[in-house]
Amino acid sequence: MPVTYILAKDFNVAANIIRAQVAPNQVGKLVVELAGDIDLLDAAIDWMRSQDIIVSLASREILIDEESCVHCGLCTGVCPTEALSLEPQSFKLHFTRSRCIVCEQCIPTCPVEAISTNL
């Protein structure tokens, strides 16, 4: 089913695909950022749920264990919004929470498991 197309055409909602794990004849997972009028967003979410699409709103946040982090910078390479970066002078990891969209791409990348979510 062309979900993002229907969201745009029928609800005037823009869907920015952050991550997709989709395979034929299997359950998939799609992380999207939705933008549009709040009433249309609510209608779009209601429609997705009526199509048996499980919708989870991003109320989670990324947590970084400062004591475990070795500041290797691997997470910065997968962060699509550059919320994770290395400070140029100290080469310490810097996390700009306001830029984070909780796509969770950094979590499996961390070799010391210093990155997690609050849920």
C-alpha positions in Angstrom: 0.0 0.0 0.0 1.5 3.4 -0.9 1.0 5.0 2.5 3.1 8.1 2.0 1.4 8.8 -1.3 -2.1 8.5 0.3 -1.0 10.8 3.2 0.1 13.4 0.7 -2.8 13.1 -1.7 -5.8 12.6 0.7 -4.6 14.4 3.8 -2.1 17.0 2.5 0.4 15.6 5.0 4.1 15.5 4.1 5.9 12.3 5.2 9.7 12.4 5.5 10.9 8.8 5.6 13.7 8.6 8.2 14.1 4.8 8.2 12.4 1.9 6.5 12.5 -1.8 7.0 10.1 -3.2 4.5 10.1 -6.6 2.8 7.5 -8.3 0.6 4.9 -10.4 2.5 6.4 -9.5 5.9 5.6 -7.0 8.6 7.6 -3.8 8.1 8.6 -0.8 10.1 8.6 2.7 8.9 9.9 5.7 10.9 8.5 8.9 9.4 8.3 12.6 10.3 4.9 14.0 9.5 4.2 17.6 8.7 1.0 19.4 8.1 -2.1 21.0 9.6 -2.7 19.5 13.1 -6.3 18.5 12.3 -5.2 16.8 9.0 -2.4 15.1 10.9 -4.9 13.7 13.4 -7.1 12.5 10.5 -4.1 10.9 8.8 -3.1 9.0 11.9 -6.7 7.9 12.4 -6.7 6.6 8.8 -3.5 4.7 9.3 -4.9 3.0 12.4 -8.1 2.1 10.5 -5.8 0.3 8.0 -4.3 -1.8 10.8 -1.1 0.2 10.8 0.3 0.5 14.3 1.2 4.1 14.9 3.6 5.0 17.7 4.1 8.7 18.4 7.7 9.7 19.2 7.5 10.5 22.9 10.8 8.8 23.4 14.1 10.5 23.6 17.7 9.4 23.1 19.8 9.0 26.2 23.6 8.9 26.2 25.5 7.4 29.1 28.4 9.8 29.5 30.4 7.4 31.6 30.2 4.6 29.0 30.7 6.8 25.9 34.2 6.5 24.5 33.7 9.4 22.1 34.5 7.3 19.0 32.2 9.3 16.8 30.6 6.3 15.0 27.1 7.5 15.9 27.8 10.9 14.2 28.1 9.2 10.8 24.6 7.7 10.9 22.7 10.7 12.5 20.5 12.2 9.7 20.0 15.5 11.5 23.5 16.0 12.8 22.2 16.0 16.4 25.3 14.0 17.3 28.6 15.6 16.5 32.2 15.7 17.8 33.4 19.0 19.2 36.2 20.2 17.0 38.6 21.1 19.8 38.1 18.3 22.4 36.7 15.5 20.1 34.1 14.9 22.7 30.6 13.8 21.7 28.1 16.6 21.6 24.3 15.9 21.6 21.9 18.6 20.4 18.7 17.2 21.7 16.5 19.7 19.9 17.8 18.3 16.5 17.1 14.7 17.4 14.2 13.0 15.7 14.6 9.7 17.6 15.2 7.6 14.5 17.4 5.3 16.7 20.0 4.7 14.0 22.7 5.6 16.5 21.7 2.9 19.0 23.0 -0.2 17.1 26.0 1.8 15.9 27.4 2.4 19.3 30.1 -0.2 20.0 29.9 0.2 23.8 26.1 0.4 24.0 26.2 3.9 25.6 23.1 5.1 23.6 19.6 4.0 24.4 16.0 5.4 24.6 14.0 6.2 27.7 11.4 3.5 26.9 
